[in-house]
Amino acid sequence: MKITRAEVEHVARLARLELTDAELDTFTGQMDGILAYVEKLNALDTDGIVPTSHAVPMENAFRADEPTGSIGVENALANAPLRAESFFRVPKVIE
């Protein structure tokens, strides 16, 4: 599959890109290479191959979601610059 310079110009116009002549030549060659590789991939026989989302088998790496105790109000507010009873005190931003 050969992509033409006119097609690259059309896509660039759709994307609102201003490309120089050198960039158009570069992108035309690169896009042609990408499409040639896709053609090679399309030629492969993939019948009977199950689609996967990862190249290697993976399992959930996260820990189990189990309830635990909280750190407590005093520990949570230990480094607060200002506090009001058991709350953070913040500057007023709306008058």
C-alpha positions, 0 to 999 in steps of 0.5 A: 500500500503506497500512501501519497503526498496528497493524502498526507497533505489532506490528513495534515489539513484535517489536523490543522497542521502546517507542514513544510515540504521537507516534513511532508516528504518525511511523513509520507515516507514514515507513513508508507513504512508504517502501512507496509508493516501493517500489511505484513501483519495482515498477511499473518495467519491468526486463526485459532489465536485467542486475543490477549491484552498482555503479552505475558500472563498477569494477575492482579498485583494489588492487595486485598481490599480489607478494612483497617483502623484509621490513623486517628484525628490526633495523628492526622492533624499532628502536622497541621499548621492551624487547626480548630478542634478536630478540623483543619483551619484554612484561610477564608477564600470567599467573602 
